[in-house]
Amino acid sequence: MRTILAGLALAGLALCSAVGSAARAAEPSPELIAYGKALVEAGDCAGCHTADPARPFAGGKRIDTPFGAIYAPNLTPDRDTGIGAWADADFTRALRYGIAPDGSNYYPAFPYPYFTRMTKDDTLAIRAYLGTLAPVASRNKPPELRWPFGYRGLMRIWNAMYFKPGLFEPDQSQSAAWNRGGYLVNGLGHCGACHTPKNYFGADKQAQALSGNEVGGWYAPRLDGAARTGLKSWSEADIAEYLQSGRNAKSHAGGPMAEVIVNSTAKMSDADVRAIALYLKSLPPARRETIVTPPDEAEIKAGQAVYAKLCIACHEADGTGSPRIYPPLPGNALLQSINPSSTLRIILDGAHTVTTPRAPNTGEMPGYAKQLSDGEIAAVTNYIRNSWGNAAPLVTPSQVAKARKED
């Protein structure tokens, strides 16, 4: 009997040892966790899933869409309110197909139409990193969408019409760096979520990919090769510097893009940023630029008077400013965009130069919402958008008034 009991005890010890070894083997390696962290930063996950900086990734941040508001969910490993109880398969299915563990559909404000291009290994690396976060109890808030968009069942129809699942397909005629850039831009980085025009139902206009789109009162400019309003005049080095520091000799980041740079691209590896630059520089214009009718002489003189009074001290008479401190205006692609939303936001509210480890010095432009009338802001906007070789559609006082209300 003792022999039998001893044998059972040894067998039990062996089983426990095997289970312990398996558990240790299942623990993600430090290298995998570090890679997952880099992917999370490249995807700017914190940008949407952090409402309170003291509770990163705990969700609750309001995301306004044309259909109403959605609140980002909790990504911490809390088992009751986060993703701690999810299986790896649940996480991969959510990222790549927009389906929650309970089988319900996510709304495409969660960019699964882009994340579907990610590899399984990358999704699991992200999962490994998120599993190392401190669990935070933060229950997800229900969306506040206009009728009938609150019915999640409608997403099945939307997916059937507009969602094309599938991994990123490398172009064998291009370099590894180009394909890496394409993977980041069109997949994990989901650049088109902001920079691609949307149709009436919020789906990307694929034929106009990365050709500019209005987002939350700002204009996400063209990332294609358009000569006046795109990146044709930017070099790969210009793009990389902008993504890493938030500024270059041609422009400064503002609004939502400034947040993306601080939280995401400024933290990415040099190789990945250069790959994005290489890919973007290869893109031809996705649509024609708008034919522009220049302002009349009276409008130019009115705008020039405002500029001479309030702008010339920093931006100079010829608009050249001081690159990387006060952005130059001649040839500025964002300034000449078909949509003036970003320019109006900056003139109305002012601007603060984004600071990053590569460019820690600050700069500031005051807002003129209280100092200038709608007509004066329209005039100075038309002046800077149509001087020094620039050309852009005219801005009306009514557009300025609308921008004021969106503040």
SERO-805135 format. One record per residue (C-alpha): residue in three letters; x, y, z. Coordinates in nm, 3 decimals, padded with zeros to 5 digits. Each point is the difference from the previous one (the first is absolute). Layout:
SERO-805135
res east north up
ALA X Y Z
...
//
This chain:
SERO-805135
res east north up
MET 00.000 00.000 00.000
ARG 00.284 00.236 00.090
THR 00.159 -00.079 -00.335
ILE -00.322 00.091 -00.181
LEU -00.039 00.326 00.196
ALA 00.361 00.091 -00.062
GLY -00.047 -00.067 -00.369
LEU -00.309 00.220 -00.010
ALA 00.182 00.277 00.181
LEU 00.289 -00.016 -00.245
ALA -00.243 -00.001 -00.289
GLY -00.175 00.304 00.147
LEU 00.329 00.182 00.041
ALA 00.094 -00.082 -00.356
LEU -00.336 00.125 -00.125
CYS 00.030 00.326 00.197
SER 00.352 00.045 -00.132
ALA -00.118 -00.052 -00.357
VAL -00.290 00.242 00.043
GLY 00.236 00.257 00.154
SER 00.244 -00.039 -00.286
ALA -00.278 00.039 -00.254
ALA -00.125 00.312 00.176
ARG 00.349 00.147 00.001
ALA 00.041 -00.087 -00.366
ALA -00.327 00.180 -00.077
GLU 00.118 00.322 00.162
PRO 00.085 00.255 -00.269
SER 00.367 00.083 -00.029
PRO 00.134 00.347 00.079
GLU 00.088 00.033 -00.369
LEU -00.359 -00.075 -00.105
ILE -00.138 00.247 00.254
ALA 00.241 00.270 -00.119
TYR -00.100 -00.066 -00.361
GLY -00.367 00.017 00.098
LYS 00.058 00.333 00.171
ALA 00.161 00.136 -00.318
LEU -00.301 -00.117 -00.202
VAL -00.242 00.160 00.246
GLU 00.186 00.328 -00.038
ALA 00.005 -00.029 -00.379
GLY -00.376 -00.056 00.006
ASP -00.055 00.294 00.237
CYS -00.226 -00.218 00.214
ALA 00.040 00.227 00.301
GLY -00.126 00.295 -00.203
CYS -00.354 -00.139 -00.005
HIS -00.004 -00.232 00.300
THR 00.125 00.245 00.264
ALA -00.242 00.256 00.141
ASP 00.188 00.056 00.326
PRO 00.383 00.010 -00.027
ALA 00.017 -00.141 00.352
ARG -00.180 -00.313 -00.127
PRO 00.158 -00.083 -00.338
PHE -00.194 -00.231 -00.233
ALA -00.299 -00.010 00.239
GLY -00.231 00.136 -00.270
GLY -00.282 00.246 00.040
LYS 00.124 00.255 -00.252
ARG -00.278 00.152 -00.208
ILE 00.041 -00.034 -00.376
ASP -00.235 00.218 -00.201
THR -00.112 -00.126 -00.340
PRO -00.250 00.134 -00.257
PHE -00.247 -00.252 00.145
GLY 00.042 00.084 00.368
ALA 00.247 -00.078 00.276
ILE 00.181 -00.324 00.084
TYR 00.204 -00.064 00.312
ALA 00.324 -00.197 -00.030
PRO 00.001 -00.318 00.212
ASN 00.234 -00.114 00.276
LEU 00.312 -00.180 -00.128
THR 00.156 -00.077 00.339
PRO 00.008 -00.363 00.122
ASP -00.283 00.052 00.249
ARG -00.205 -00.318 -00.024
ASP -00.340 00.159 00.055
THR 00.018 00.325 -00.195
GLY 00.310 -00.040 -00.218
ILE 00.148 -00.275 -00.215
GLY 00.151 -00.213 00.277
ALA -00.245 -00.285 -00.056
TRP 00.039 -00.003 -00.376
ALA 00.166 -00.287 -00.181
ASP 00.266 00.076 -00.259
ALA -00.248 -00.098 -00.269
ASP -00.250 00.253 00.136
PHE 00.257 00.276 -00.023
THR 00.109 -00.089 -00.354
ARG -00.360 -00.022 -00.118
ALA -00.077 00.341 00.150
LEU 00.299 00.167 -00.164
ARG -00.020 -00.163 -00.340
TYR -00.377 -00.047 -00.044
GLY -00.166 00.251 00.234
ILE -00.187 -00.268 00.197
ALA -00.021 00.002 00.380
PRO 00.029 -00.319 00.209
ASP -00.379 -00.007 00.039
GLY -00.041 00.002 -00.379
SER -00.119 00.360 -00.032
ASN 00.151 00.233 -00.258
TYR 00.219 00.298 00.074
TYR -00.053 00.329 -00.180
PRO 00.271 00.100 -00.249
ALA 00.103 00.293 00.219
PHE 00.209 -00.289 00.131
PRO 00.221 -00.036 -00.310
TYR -00.030 -00.374 -00.056
PRO -00.036 00.062 -00.378
TYR 00.372 00.093 00.022
PHE 00.106 -00.239 00.276
THR -00.129 -00.291 -00.206
ARG 00.324 00.031 -00.198
MET 00.210 -00.078 00.308
THR 00.169 -00.335 00.047
LYS -00.112 -00.234 00.278
ASP 00.345 00.019 00.157
ASP -00.029 00.378 00.026
THR -00.346 -00.015 00.156
LEU 00.126 -00.248 00.259
ALA 00.303 00.216 00.075
ILE -00.236 00.291 00.069
ARG -00.206 -00.228 00.221
ALA 00.314 -00.102 00.190
TYR 00.092 00.360 00.071
LEU -00.351 00.102 00.106
GLY 00.005 -00.294 00.241
THR 00.285 00.164 00.191
LEU -00.200 00.316 00.076
ALA -00.146 00.066 00.342
PRO -00.364 -00.119 00.002
VAL -00.246 00.288 00.035
ALA -00.368 -00.049 00.079
SER -00.170 00.229 -00.251
ARG -00.330 -00.112 -00.147
ASN -00.052 00.076 -00.366
LYS -00.249 00.275 -00.086
PRO -00.275 -00.067 -00.255
PRO 00.011 00.200 -00.323
GLU -00.215 00.308 -00.052
LEU -00.095 -00.036 -00.365
ARG -00.291 00.150 -00.189
TRP -00.281 -00.229 -00.107
PRO 00.030 -00.248 -00.165
PHE 00.379 -00.026 00.026
GLY -00.016 -00.131 00.357
TYR -00.114 -00.342 -00.127
ARG 00.318 -00.205 -00.018
GLY -00.168 -00.250 -00.229
LEU 00.027 00.260 -00.276
MET 00.375 -00.053 00.008
ARG -00.046 -00.336 -00.167
ILE -00.142 00.181 -00.302
TRP 00.277 00.262 00.015
ASN 00.267 -00.269 00.017
ALA -00.153 -00.187 -00.293
MET 00.009 00.317 -00.208
TYR 00.326 00.166 00.107
PHE 00.221 -00.228 00.209
LYS 00.256 -00.212 -00.184
PRO 00.185 -00.222 00.248
GLY 00.345 -00.121 -00.092
LEU 00.367 00.030 00.082
PHE 00.225 00.264 -00.152
GLU 00.129 -00.131 -00.331
PRO 00.363 00.096 -00.066
ASP 00.090 00.129 -00.344
GLN 00.284 -00.225 -00.113
SER 00.122 00.265 -00.243
GLN 00.071 00.238 00.289
SER 00.263 -00.002 00.274
ALA -00.048 -00.139 00.348
ALA 00.006 00.354 00.139
TRP -00.274 00.113 -00.241
ASN -00.218 -00.294 00.098
ARG 00.063 00.071 00.368
GLY -00.115 00.356 -00.059
GLY -00.311 -00.121 -00.179
TYR -00.077 -00.240 00.285
LEU 00.030 00.280 00.256
VAL -00.194 00.262 -00.200
ASN -00.282 -00.226 -00.117
GLY -00.012 -00.239 00.294
LEU 00.123 00.065 00.351
GLY 00.039 00.378 -00.041
HIS -00.350 00.032 -00.156
CYS 00.093 00.334 -00.158
GLY -00.300 -00.012 -00.233
ALA -00.238 00.009 00.296
CYS 00.064 00.374 00.006
HIS 00.162 00.082 -00.336
THR -00.236 -00.184 -00.239
PRO -00.335 00.155 -00.101
LYS -00.310 -00.183 00.122
ASN -00.331 -00.073 -00.169
TYR -00.345 00.064 00.147
PHE 00.024 -00.315 00.212
GLY 00.345 00.073 00.140
ALA 00.190 -00.243 -00.223
ASP 00.323 00.092 -00.176
LYS -00.016 00.123 -00.358
GLN 00.264 -00.246 -00.110
ALA 00.062 00.169 -00.335
GLN 00.102 00.316 00.189
ALA 00.216 -00.163 00.265
LEU 00.206 00.242 00.214
SER -00.119 00.304 -00.196
GLY -00.123 00.198 00.301
ASN -00.302 00.002 00.230
GLU -00.163 00.219 00.265
VAL 00.020 -00.139 00.352
GLY -00.144 00.166 00.309
GLY 00.019 00.354 -00.131
TRP 00.352 -00.050 -00.141
TYR 00.113 -00.104 -00.346
ALA 00.226 -00.302 -00.029
PRO 00.195 00.099 -00.313
ARG 00.098 -00.200 -00.303
LEU 00.277 -00.256 00.040
ASP 00.026 -00.078 -00.369
GLY 00.219 00.162 -00.264
ALA -00.219 00.298 -00.086
ALA 00.222 00.292 -00.102
ARG -00.163 00.287 00.186
THR -00.191 -00.161 00.288
GLY 00.177 -00.335 00.038
LEU 00.351 -00.124 00.069
LYS 00.160 00.045 -00.341
SER 00.220 00.285 00.124
TRP 00.101 -00.193 00.314
SER 00.301 -00.230 -00.001
GLU 00.012 -00.329 00.189
ALA 00.219 00.178 00.255
ASP -00.266 00.273 00.039
ILE -00.269 -00.257 00.072
ALA 00.217 -00.192 00.247
GLU 00.098 00.319 00.185
TYR -00.363 00.109 00.023
LEU -00.111 -00.336 00.141
GLN 00.284 -00.016 00.251
SER 00.008 00.362 00.119
GLY -00.336 00.149 -00.092
ARG 00.154 00.259 -00.230
ASN 00.230 00.047 -00.295
ALA 00.107 00.280 -00.230
LYS -00.340 -00.005 -00.173
SER -00.263 -00.043 00.269
HIS -00.092 -00.053 00.366
ALA -00.243 -00.255 00.142
GLY -00.315 00.121 00.172
GLY -00.331 -00.130 00.127
PRO -00.054 -00.378 -00.002
MET 00.320 -00.062 -00.198
ALA 00.207 00.159 00.275
GLU -00.142 -00.258 00.242
VAL 00.079 -00.282 -00.243
ILE 00.361 00.115 -00.023
VAL 00.047 00.031 00.377
ASN -00.170 -00.332 00.082
SER 00.107 -00.201 -00.302
THR 00.232 00.096 -00.283
ALA 00.257 00.181 00.217
LYS 00.046 -00.330 00.189
MET 00.037 -00.220 -00.306
SER 00.331 -00.138 -00.120
ASP 00.200 00.190 -00.261
ALA -00.037 -00.292 -00.239
ASP -00.380 -00.003 00.025
VAL -00.031 00.376 -00.042
ARG 00.228 -00.009 -00.305
ALA -00.207 -00.287 -00.141
ILE -00.318 00.208 00.035
ALA 00.172 00.293 -00.173
LEU 00.119 -00.223 -00.283
TYR -00.348 -00.141 -00.052
LEU -00.180 00.335 00.009
LYS 00.242 00.157 -00.247
SER -00.086 -00.271 -00.249
LEU -00.374 00.078 -00.007
PRO -00.135 00.179 -00.308
PRO -00.280 00.257 00.040
ALA -00.326 -00.184 00.071
ARG -00.211 00.283 -00.145
ARG 00.048 00.327 -00.184
GLU 00.066 00.320 00.185
THR -00.272 00.263 -00.005
ILE 00.016 00.276 -00.261
VAL 00.023 00.323 00.197
THR -00.142 00.345 -00.073
PRO 00.224 00.259 00.169
PRO -00.146 00.264 00.234
ASP -00.077 00.343 -00.139
GLU 00.226 00.294 00.074
ALA -00.221 00.139 00.278
GLU 00.004 -00.333 00.186
ILE 00.378 -00.026 -00.032
LYS 00.050 00.353 00.134
ALA -00.233 -00.062 00.294
GLY 00.183 -00.319 00.091
GLN 00.340 00.159 -00.048
ALA -00.094 00.276 00.245
VAL -00.087 -00.255 00.269
TYR 00.317 -00.197 -00.074
ALA 00.219 00.312 00.026
LYS -00.154 00.086 00.336
LEU -00.001 -00.341 00.172
CYS 00.205 -00.258 -00.190
ILE 00.301 00.161 -00.158
ALA 00.212 00.012 00.316
CYS 00.032 -00.379 00.010
HIS -00.076 -00.113 -00.355
GLU 00.191 00.284 -00.177
ALA -00.125 00.212 -00.290
ASP 00.075 -00.276 -00.248
GLY -00.159 -00.271 00.217
THR 00.324 -00.192 00.049
GLY -00.022 00.013 00.379
SER 00.269 -00.187 00.189
PRO -00.003 -00.369 -00.099
ARG -00.047 -00.237 00.293
ILE -00.100 00.295 00.220
TYR -00.262 00.193 -00.199
PRO -00.111 -00.209 -00.298
PRO 00.048 00.146 -00.348
LEU -00.314 00.085 -00.196
PRO 00.116 -00.008 -00.366
GLY -00.052 -00.345 -00.147
ASN -00.161 -00.127 00.323
ALA -00.207 -00.301 -00.108
LEU -00.241 00.003 00.295
LEU -00.058 00.374 -00.039
GLN -00.101 -00.054 -00.364
SER -00.231 -00.296 00.068
ILE -00.342 00.005 -00.161
ASN -00.148 -00.001 00.351
PRO 00.113 00.296 00.218
SER -00.113 -00.150 00.333
SER 00.348 -00.041 00.150
THR 00.108 00.350 -00.102
LEU -00.315 00.151 00.151
ARG 00.043 -00.196 00.322
ILE 00.355 00.131 00.039
ILE -00.095 00.361 -00.070
LEU -00.301 -00.015 00.232
ASP 00.153 -00.199 00.287
GLY 00.373 00.050 -00.041
ALA 00.260 -00.272 -00.007
HIS 00.267 -00.153 00.219
THR 00.301 -00.163 -00.160
VAL 00.005 -00.366 00.093
THR 00.306 -00.100 00.203
THR 00.177 -00.332 -00.044
PRO 00.337 -00.137 00.114
ARG 00.146 00.095 -00.338
ALA -00.150 00.352 00.007
PRO -00.058 00.110 00.361
ASN -00.009 00.375 -00.065
THR -00.348 00.151 00.017
GLY -00.178 00.261 -00.208
GLU -00.338 00.164 00.022
MET -00.243 00.193 -00.216
PRO -00.286 00.190 00.167
GLY -00.359 -00.052 -00.105
TYR -00.192 00.284 -00.164
ALA -00.360 -00.112 00.049
LYS -00.078 00.298 00.226
GLN 00.218 00.250 -00.181
LEU -00.114 -00.047 -00.360
SER -00.341 -00.013 -00.167
ASP -00.113 -00.281 -00.227
GLY 00.068 00.222 -00.302
GLU 00.350 00.090 00.116
ILE 00.091 -00.364 00.067
ALA -00.137 -00.099 -00.342
ALA 00.204 00.278 -00.163
VAL 00.332 -00.085 00.165
THR -00.060 -00.369 -00.064
ASN -00.057 00.069 -00.369
TYR 00.310 00.219 -00.008
ILE 00.240 -00.260 00.141
ARG -00.161 -00.281 -00.203
ASN 00.043 00.195 -00.325
SER 00.327 00.192 00.037
TRP 00.367 -00.086 -00.068
GLY -00.103 -00.252 -00.268
ASN -00.265 -00.169 00.215
ALA -00.342 -00.083 -00.145
ALA -00.306 -00.118 00.191
PRO -00.380 00.036 -00.015
LEU -00.143 00.313 00.158
VAL -00.125 -00.002 00.359
THR -00.322 00.184 00.083
PRO -00.100 00.174 00.324
SER -00.277 -00.259 00.041
GLN 00.262 -00.277 00.005
VAL 00.183 00.187 00.275
ALA -00.324 00.038 00.195
LYS -00.060 -00.373 -00.028
ALA 00.352 -00.074 00.120
ARG -00.058 00.222 00.304
LYS -00.303 -00.207 00.097
GLU 00.204 -00.321 -00.026
ASP 00.250 00.121 00.258
//
